[in-house]
Amino acid sequence: MEEEELLRPEVRVPEVRVPELRVPELRVPEVRELIPNLLSE
């Protein structure tokens, strides 16, 4: 069964390197404000 997987190079799609993984939403200023608030508590 494993051999079948090796014969399927389609598994290595370049879509895995989509820039969407690095969403800028994580760098919103709100997050920076929440972090100190959590530390204060």
MARPAZA-304405 format. One record per residue: residue number from 1; y, x, z of N, C-alpha, C in turn. Coordinates in steps of 0.001 Angstrom, whole numbers. Example, Ala and Ser with C-alpha at 12.3 -4.5 7.8 and 13.67 -1.06 7.14 Angstrom:
2
+------+---------+---------+---------+---------+---------+---------+---------+---------+---------+
! nuse !      nv !      nu !      nw !     cav !     cau !     caw !      cv !      cu !      cw !
+------+---------+---------+---------+---------+---------+---------+---------+---------+---------+
!    1 !   -5690 !   13190 !    7800 !   -4500 !   12300 !    7800 !   -3300 !   13200 !    7800 !
!    2 !   -2250 !   12850 !    7080 !   -1060 !   13670 !    7140 !      30 !   12900 !    7870 !
+------+---------+---------+---------+---------+---------+---------+---------+---------+---------+
% end
This chain:
41
+------+---------+---------+---------+---------+---------+---------+---------+---------+---------+
! nuse !      nv !      nu !      nw !     cav !     cau !     caw !      cv !      cu !      cw !
+------+---------+---------+---------+---------+---------+---------+---------+---------+---------+
!    1 !   -1204 !     835 !       0 !       0 !       0 !       0 !    1253 !     868 !       0 !
!    2 !    1225 !    1937 !     723 !    2408 !    2803 !     806 !    2772 !    3379 !    -559 !
!    3 !    1747 !    3639 !   -1371 !    2009 !    4199 !   -2699 !    2897 !    3268 !   -3516 !
!    4 !    2692 !    1985 !   -3352 !    3498 !    1021 !   -4109 !    4979 !    1194 !   -3772 !
!    5 !    5284 !    1431 !   -2528 !    6677 !    1599 !   -2113 !    7278 !    2851 !   -2747 !
!    6 !    6483 !    3885 !   -2859 !    6980 !    5127 !   -3443 !    7273 !    4944 !   -4924 !
!    7 !    6561 !    4040 !   -5544 !    6749 !    3802 !   -6975 !    7942 !    2882 !   -7231 !
!    8 !    8619 !    2506 !   -6161 !    9778 !    1608 !   -6315 !   11062 !    2332 !   -5913 !
!    9 !   11626 !    3124 !   -6792 !   12862 !    3866 !   -6483 !   14044 !    2927 !   -6275 !
!   10 !   13871 !    1683 !   -6649 !   14964 !     710 !   -6479 !   15391 !     594 !   -5019 !
!   11 !   14518 !    1008 !   -4147 !   14833 !     913 !   -2713 !   16045 !    1771 !   -2380 !
!   12 !   16264 !    2814 !   -3169 !   17397 !    3721 !   -2890 !   18637 !    3271 !   -3641 !
!   13 !   19047 !    2068 !   -3415 !   20231 !    1548 !   -4091 !   21489 !    2192 !   -3516 !
!   14 !   22459 !    2485 !   -4350 !   23705 !    3105 !   -3882 !   24545 !    2139 !   -3053 !
!   15 !   24170 !     885 !   -3074 !   24936 !    -118 !   -2309 !   24973 !     226 !    -824 !
!   16 !   24041 !    1033 !    -400 !   23985 !    1395 !    1024 !   25248 !    2150 !    1426 !
!   17 !   25889 !    2790 !     434 !   27091 !    3582 !     744 !   28365 !    2784 !     498 !
!   18 !   28311 !    1509 !     717 !   29499 !     681 !     496 !   30573 !    1025 !    1523 !
!   19 !   31811 !    1085 !    1107 !   32908 !    1412 !    2026 !   33149 !     297 !    3040 !
!   20 !   32542 !    -846 !    2794 !   32738 !   -1978 !    3721 !   32264 !   -1626 !    5131 !
!   21 !   31376 !    -654 !    5229 !   30873 !    -278 !    6554 !   32013 !     250 !    7417 !
!   22 !   33023 !     829 !    6735 !   34159 !    1388 !    7495 !   35310 !     399 !    7476 !
!   23 !   35077 !    -768 !    8001 !   36112 !   -1807 !    7987 !   37318 !   -1358 !    8802 !
!   24 !   38499 !   -1498 !    8235 !   39721 !   -1104 !    8950 !   40017 !   -2031 !   10119 !
!   25 !   39334 !   -3165 !   10139 !   39569 !   -4125 !   11235 !   39298 !   -3491 !   12594 !
!   26 !   38449 !   -2479 !   12609 !   38125 !   -1840 !   13882 !   39324 !   -1059 !   14419 !
!   27 !   40290 !    -795 !   13529 !   41446 !      -2 !   13951 !   42668 !    -879 !   14227 !
!   28 !   42420 !   -2135 !   14500 !   43548 !   -3034 !   14784 !   44187 !   -2646 !   16102 !
!   29 !   45487 !   -2804 !   16222 !   46190 !   -2430 !   17462 !   45706 !   -3241 !   18651 !
!   30 !   45246 !   -4439 !   18378 !   44763 !   -5292 !   19481 !   43625 !   -4610 !   20226 !
!   31 !   42770 !   -3946 !   19497 !   41630 !   -3279 !   20140 !   42136 !   -2179 !   21068 !
!   32 !   43136 !   -1458 !   20632 !   43689 !    -362 !   21449 !   44325 !    -915 !   22718 !
!   33 !   44792 !   -2141 !   22640 !   45404 !   -2754 !   23829 !   44326 !   -3271 !   24774 !
!   34 !   43221 !   -3724 !   24183 !   42136 !   -4272 !   25014 !   41425 !   -3159 !   25776 !
!   35 !   41316 !   -2010 !   25177 !   40586 !    -908 !   25827 !   41213 !    -550 !   27185 !
!   36 !   42508 !    -296 !   27251 !   43130 !      43 !   28545 !   43036 !   -1116 !   29532 !
!   37 !   43087 !   -2326 !   28997 !   42979 !   -3500 !   29884 !   41612 !   -3523 !   30547 !
!   38 !   40594 !   -3220 !   29775 !   39233 !   -3226 !   30332 !   39086 !   -2095 !   31349 !
!   39 !   39719 !    -973 !   31068 !   39613 !     169 !   31982 !   40357 !    -134 !   33285 !
!   40 !   41446 !    -870 !   33147 !   42224 !   -1217 !   34338 !   41383 !   -2082 !   35269 !
!   41 !   40633 !   -2979 !   34677 !   39796 !   -3872 !   35500 !   38579 !   -3092 !   35969 !
+------+---------+---------+---------+---------+---------+---------+---------+---------+---------+
% end
